[in-house]
Amino acid sequence: MPRSVTLELTDPLAYQAVMRPGDGDVLITSKGRFRVELTRIDLDRLWMTWGDEDLPRLTHFAQSRERTTIAFLADRKQANTQCAGIEMAPGEIIAKPAGASYHVRTFGPCRWRAMSLPPHDLAAAVHAASGCHHIIPSVANMGRPDRGNFARLSCLQDETRRLAVTAPEMFAHPVVSRALEQTLMHAMTTCLVAHLPVGADSRWRHHSAIIKRFEEFLAANSDRPVHLLEMCAAVGASERTLRICCEEHLGMGPIRYLWLRRMHLTRRALLLGDPANTSVTQTATKYGFWELGRFAVSYRQLFDESPSATLQRSPGPHREFRDRPLKFARVSTA
């Protein structure tokens, strides 16, 4: 049965716990109190997600092998984002293939939309729309579809969201649900087959391989701070090459990225720690912060609270959400 979910989250840990299709690690990259509103609607095969975020962030995302996703920005006035080392502007879409691993960097408040299908369903839909056997790229691929097709896709998605919230009975009959899904899939594939993709040259593939080794090393050492020299040795790249790769894929240099990672590791340890047996000093030094005064100032700027306040605050449930099936009633499709 089709379902809709609305989540209002104020913690990066909660956000990364509900990301899909796949797994993501979220690093907030500027100071302030984080907030995101996430709406998801699942039809039979098509999944849709609407995300409205208040702060810039960097996410390393491992896409599920069961789904291929397209995503785009919903606000024409917002800043560009960066995905898999490719800059994406409003009016463009990016296809994220099943099983891919990539980074997404936003540079301010971000309103984004995504749709996903099993790869074989997407391939069949693209073939039906184009009349040819189009091969979905094995790497993230960006392009700018026809303005009219893109506007139709955006409007259909937003109308679906509005109906799910205000009039779920409009989806009453399975025939209506299927018709809506087919209409959305057609709009999605029309945008995919019409745009001219940006090719991935050998330099981009080489840098992507370095970034993949970079994240594999971090994943293997997820519970401890790592430093630049050992990182360069682990990924087999010079500091200069690693810096170029990180700027392309992360939107920042490796030193800044590793600092952000250590800050978030510290926050997670404080959130999950027992105040009776955990101290801020021990936790901060464990993750490589020796100048405790500077650490405390930076921590407050980034997370909008002191380290001691985080330690004393119960983590509670890592998400607040409203989860409901779409209850249908018969409607006219005229």
ABEGO torsion letter per residue (X at the ends): XBBBBBBBBABAAAAAAABOBEBBBBBBABBEBBBBBBBBBBBAABBBBBBBBABBBBBBBBBBAABBBBBBBABAABBBBBBGGBBBBBGBBBBBBBGBBBBBBBAEBBBBBBBBBBAAAAAAAAAAAAGBBBBBBABBBBBBBBAAAAAAAAAAAAAAAAAAAABAAAAABAAAAAAAAAAAAAAAAAAAAABBBBBBBAAAAAAAAAAAAAAAAAAAAAABBBBAAAAAAAAGBBAAAAAAAAAAAAGBBAAAAAAAAAAAAAAAAAAABBAAABBAAAAAAAAGBABAAAAAAAAAAAAGBBAAAAAABBAEBABBBBBBBBBBBBBBAX
